[in-house]
Amino acid sequence: MKSEKDAPLDEVLIGGREERAMVTIVILEYDHEWPRRFETLAKTIRDALGEKALSVDHIGSTAVPGLAAKPIIDILLTVLDVDDEASYVAALENVGFVLHIREAGHRMLKTPTRDVNLHVLHPAHAAVAKYRDLRDWLCVDETDRALYADAKKKLAQRRWATVNDYADAKTGVISRILDHARVWREQQPSS
């Protein structure tokens, strides 16, 4: 049964929602293959888009050495005009990605096996700094890295109606960690 909170997601999903009874979240210990997998994917993306790919970053838990994660590589691609899908979506589809989410200022493509989430944003989008700050802070702070891993593992023990429900349940701990990350980032020398 769909709730009112499902409506916004249903509006942006391409091809609709996958119907499943309940979702089981699998959290694995850190895998040293994740960065290598990202590098292969990043090269594929850069080769497909050329200069249109302003940046290609490994984000999410698989980008943090030592952090347990769902075995899904999250990638952040920045482009000048997210809404100009003709300038990048077909090229990404030609190398195996499938457009999954279309929302204002954000697109997400996945691989057919759903083991990669490719987020497309403008470089000035607020989420870009959040993704990078969270990743970079978790790479340097063992306490918050352990806090996040513990929260994910505990939440993964539950069954979820959707993966988004699991993601929503992590919001509190992510916000707390992002507060620490912002303070840390402000103390870093400008490059």
Secondary structure, DSSP 4 states (H G I P E B T S, - for coil): ---GGGHHHHHHBSS-PPP-S-EE---B---THHHHHHHHHHHHHHHHHGGG--EEEEESGGGSTT--B-S-EEEEEE-S-TT-GGGTHHHHHHTT-EEEEEETTEEEEE-TTS-EEEEEE-TTSHHHHHHHHHHHHHHH-HHHHHHHHHHHHHHHTSEESSHHHHHHHTHHHHHHHHHHHHHHHHHSPP-
